[in-house]
Structure formats: C-alpha cells, structure tokens
Amino acid sequence: MGLYIKEISKSAANRLNYVERTMRSELKECFETYDKIRRIDKLPTLSECRVLINTVDWRFGPSTYASLLLKNDYFQIVHHNLVRDVARLIKAIEPENSVEIAAGKGKISYWLNKRGVPILATDSGETIKSKWVERLNHKQALKKYNPDFVLVSSPPTMQMVVDIMRHESVKHVIVLKKAADLLVNYKRELKRFAQSVDVLRINTYPSVIDSLMGIDKDKKGMNILIKGGKERGLNNLYKSILVTTKRK
C-alpha cells in the first residue's frame, strides 16, 4: 500500500492546509466527517462521506477529497457500509485463519475485529507505520500465517493478488479495488485459480462476470448479501469488492 504514496509538493500541501482550515471554521459537519475518516477509532457513515465528497469537491475543485486522503496516508474511505458488507462476506465464507495484506494503517481490520470478525492486519510498512499492523510484506505474511482467507485493500500491484491466489493455503480472497483492473490484466490467472468470481458494490446488485470469464460459478452465500438499488458515485467511496473462491 505504501507504494501508492506520492510526494505532495509544498504548494499542494499549503492548499490542503487551507482546505482543512476552511472546513474547520466554515464547514464544521464536513470537518467532523473528515476527522472520522482519518482517525482509526472513528467510522463515518456512507451518507456522511457522500456529503463530504460532494461539498469539498464543489467548493475546492475536483478530487480535492482524494488529495486529503493521500495526505493522511489513506487510499480509500473506510466507512460503516464498507465494514458492514465486508464483515458479512467474511462471515459467509467462515474462514479459520484470516489475514489482511496491504492493510495500510489497518483501519478496516480494526473495525472488522470490533464487529466480531477476527483478522490480522499486515503491511510492508515502507512508508506507513501503525501499531495496529504487523510489518510484513505479502510473501512474508503468507509464509508466516498460511491463511485460508485473505483481504487485500487497494493492492499496489496485481501481481500481489496473483501471488496470494497461488499460495497453497489460501481458499478465498476479497480485493477492495477497481475490479476491472483484475479482469483485464489477470483474466487468465483468475480463470486458472478461481472457481467462482463475484464483483459486488455497496447497495447494488452484484455484477456477475462469469460469462465473460468462462468460469463455472458457485453462488452459495455470496449474492444474497448485497441488496438495494443502484446509486451514483459509489466508485468514489471504495470502487468494488472482488470475491474469489479457489478451485478445488
């Protein structure tokens, strides 16, 4: 996850400091949501995040919220709905040994554990350090813990996902990333290692891509968990959840 961090120029840093000061003095509700986003022990709601993104980007320019995330070493917004849905998916899978790889500051795992979903957070820690996260790269984490379930939050490379799927102990993988990247670049690998593939989004019906990939699908326990109508702007909040089950 640390590989995503780009150096912020002095002028950009000054601009973001101005945005923070303005939010604190004039947009207090937005600043409270922003504070929840950047703190491990606070969790905003989906609606709070949507208001923040729309307000900040309208007031200060497109993608300002993304720059604020980067400043705080986050690459996606961790919010209530994301944690809830990932927790439901993991409980449906019923893993025996769960590890998060590329966990960054470990906020998702922190809140999953609070929801009764035991999972260990790991990260290479090249640029981000957190007391909630064990400093291991993905190969070290796989070798040390031999997990049957792996959660990957915004992997820095697609090769990392392939390495995880190839590991002997791993049976299920959930990736929080734009799933199209995985499908375009690693369609052959997914076909080889995956028995089933789902692409899920918060409050939307799953986009089933098995016909595209030619994979025999086992629907047990996956599709029923996400329900509701389509919403706009969800990619701004965490893109997609890619769920794979390894071939037996």
C-alpha positions in Angstrom: 0.0 0.0 0.0 2.9 2.3 0.7 4.0 2.2 -2.9 0.9 4.3 -3.8 2.2 7.3 -1.9 3.4 10.2 -4.0 5.2 13.2 -2.7 3.0 16.2 -2.2 4.5 19.4 -3.3 4.8 22.4 -1.0 2.2 24.4 -2.8 -0.2 21.5 -2.8 0.4 20.9 0.9 -0.3 24.6 1.6 -3.5 24.3 -0.4 -4.6 21.3 1.5 -3.8 23.0 4.8 -6.1 25.9 3.6 -8.9 23.4 2.8 -8.6 21.9 6.3 -8.7 25.3 8.0 -11.7 26.3 5.9 -13.5 23.1 6.8 -12.8 23.6 10.4 -14.1 27.2 10.5 -16.9 27.2 7.9 -17.8 23.5 7.1 -17.9 22.0 10.5 -20.0 19.0 9.7 -17.7 18.1 6.8 -14.7 18.6 9.1 -16.2 16.2 11.7 -16.6 13.6 8.9 -13.1 14.2 7.7 -11.8 13.7 11.2 -13.7 10.4 11.4 -12.1 9.3 8.1 -8.5 10.0 9.2 -8.8 8.5 12.7 -8.6 4.8 13.3 -11.1 4.8 16.1 -13.8 6.7 14.3 -16.1 5.4 11.5 -18.2 7.7 9.2 -21.4 6.6 7.6 -21.8 6.3 3.8 -24.1 9.4 3.7 -21.6 11.5 5.7 -18.9 10.5 3.2 -21.1 11.4 0.2 -21.8 14.9 1.7 -18.1 15.4 2.4 -17.0 14.4 -1.1 -19.7 16.5 -2.9 -19.2 19.6 -0.7 -15.4 19.6 -0.8 -15.1 18.9 -4.5 -17.7 21.5 -5.3 -16.1 24.1 -3.0 -12.4 23.5 -3.7 -12.2 21.6 -7.0 -12.5 18.1 -8.4 -10.6 15.3 -6.5 -9.8 17.5 -3.5 -11.1 14.8 -1.2 -8.7 12.3 -2.8 -5.8 14.6 -2.1 -6.9 14.9 1.5 -7.0 11.1 1.8 -3.5 10.9 0.3 -2.2 13.5 2.8 -3.4 11.2 5.6 -2.0 8.0 4.1 -5.3 6.6 3.1 -6.2 5.4 -0.4 -9.9 4.7 0.1 -12.5 5.9 2.5 -13.3 3.3 5.2 -16.9 3.8 6.2 -19.7 2.0 8.1 -21.2 0.3 5.0 -17.9 -1.0 3.7 -17.0 -2.6 7.0 -20.6 -4.0 7.4 -20.6 -5.6 3.9 -17.1 -7.0 4.2 -17.9 -8.4 7.6 -21.0 -10.1 6.2 -19.0 -11.6 3.3 -16.3 -13.0 5.6 -18.9 -14.5 8.0 -20.5 -16.2 5.0 -17.1 -17.6 4.0 -16.4 -18.8 7.6 -12.6 -18.8 7.4 -10.4 -20.4 10.0 -7.4 -18.1 9.6 -7.9 -14.6 8.2 -5.2 -12.1 7.2 -5.4 -8.6 5.7 -2.5 -7.8 3.3 -1.5 -4.3 2.2 -3.5 -3.1 5.2 -2.0 0.4 5.4 -2.9 1.8 8.8 -5.1 -1.2 9.5 -8.4 0.6 9.8 -10.6 -2.0 8.1 -9.2 -4.8 10.2 -9.5 -2.7 13.3 -13.3 -2.3 12.7 -13.8 -5.9 11.5 -12.3 -7.1 14.8 -14.7 -4.8 16.6 -17.6 -6.5 14.7 -16.5 -9.9 15.8 -14.6 -10.8 12.7 -11.1 -11.8 13.8 -8.5 -10.8 11.2 -4.8 -9.9 11.4 -3.6 -6.8 9.6 -0.2 -6.8 7.8 1.6 -4.3 5.6 5.1 -3.9 4.3 5.3 -0.7 6.3 7.6 1.0 3.8 6.1 4.4 4.4 3.1 3.8 6.6 3.5 2.6 10.2 0.7 1.7 12.6 0.6 0.0 16.0 -2.4 -2.0 14.6 -0.4 -3.5 11.8 2.3 -6.2 11.7 5.1 -5.2 9.4 5.3 -8.0 6.8 5.2 -7.9 3.1 2.7 -10.1 1.3 5.0 -13.0 0.8 6.2 -12.9 4.5 2.6 -12.7 5.7 1.5 -15.7 3.6 4.5 -17.8 4.7 4.2 -16.9 8.4 0.4 -17.4 8.8 -0.7 -19.6 6.0 -4.2 -18.0 5.9 -7.2 -19.7 4.2 -8.8 -16.2 3.7 -7.0 -13.0 2.6 -8.4 -9.5 2.4 -6.5 -7.1 0.2 -7.1 -3.4 0.4 -6.0 -1.5 -2.7 -3.1 -3.8 -3.6 -0.2 -1.8 -5.1 0.3 -4.4 -7.9 -2.0 -7.0 -9.5 0.9 -9.5 -9.2 0.4 -9.4 -5.4 -3.1 -10.7 -5.9 -1.9 -13.5 -8.1 0.8 -14.4 -5.6 -1.9 -14.6 -2.9 -4.2 -16.8 -5.1 -1.3 -19.1 -5.9 -0.5 -19.7 -2.2 -1.4 -23.2 -1.2 -3.3 -22.4 2.0 -5.5 -19.6 0.5 -9.0 -20.6 -0.4 -10.8 -17.2 -0.6 -9.7 -13.7 -1.5 -11.5 -10.4 -1.2 -10.0 -7.5 -3.1 -11.1 -3.9 -2.5 -10.1 -2.3 -5.8 -11.4 -1.5 -9.2 -12.2 -5.0 -10.3 -11.8 -4.2 -14.0 -8.1 -3.9 -13.4 -8.0 -7.5 -12.3 -10.2 -8.8 -15.1 -8.3 -7.0 -17.9 -4.8 -7.8 -16.7 -5.2 -11.2 -15.0 -8.2 -12.8 -16.6 -6.1 -16.0 -17.4 -4.9 -16.2 -13.8 -8.4 -15.8 -12.4 -9.7 -18.5 -14.7 -6.9 -20.8 -13.7 -7.2 -20.3 -9.9 -10.8 -19.2 -9.3 -13.8 -21.5 -9.0 -16.1 -18.5 -8.6 -15.9 -14.8 -9.0 -18.3 -12.1 -7.9 -18.0 -8.3 -8.3 -20.1 -6.6 -5.6 -20.8 -3.0 -4.7 -22.5 -1.4 -1.7 -26.3 -1.2 -2.1 -26.2 -2.6 -5.6 -26.9 -5.9 -7.2 -23.7 -7.9 -8.0 -22.3 -7.6 -11.5 -21.8 -11.2 -12.4 -18.9 -11.6 -14.8 -18.7 -15.3 -15.2 -20.0 -15.4 -18.8 -17.1 -13.0 -19.7 -14.5 -15.2 -17.9 -16.0 -18.6 -18.7 -15.9 -19.7 -15.0 -18.4 -22.2 -13.5 -19.9 -20.3 -10.7 -20.9 -21.5 -7.2 -23.4 -18.8 -5.9 -23.7 -20.2 -2.4 -23.6 -17.5 0.2 -22.5 -14.6 -1.9 -25.2 -12.9 -3.9 -27.8 -12.7 -1.1 -25.7 -10.4 1.0 -25.9 -7.2 -1.1 -29.2 -5.7 -1.9 -30.8 -2.4 -2.9 -30.9 -0.2 -5.9 -28.2 1.4 -8.0 -26.5 4.5 -6.7 -24.3 7.1 -8.4 -20.8 7.9 -7.2 -20.0 4.6 -5.4 -16.6 4.3 -7.1 -15.6 7.4 -5.2 -16.2 5.5 -1.9 -14.5 2.2 -2.4 -14.8 1.1 -6.0 -15.6 -2.6 -6.0 -15.4 -5.8 -3.9 -14.0 -8.7 -5.9 -14.7 -12.0 -4.2 -12.9 -15.2 -5.5 -13.1 -18.8 -4.4 -10.2 -21.0 -5.4 -10.7 -24.1 -7.5 -10.6 -27.3 -5.5 
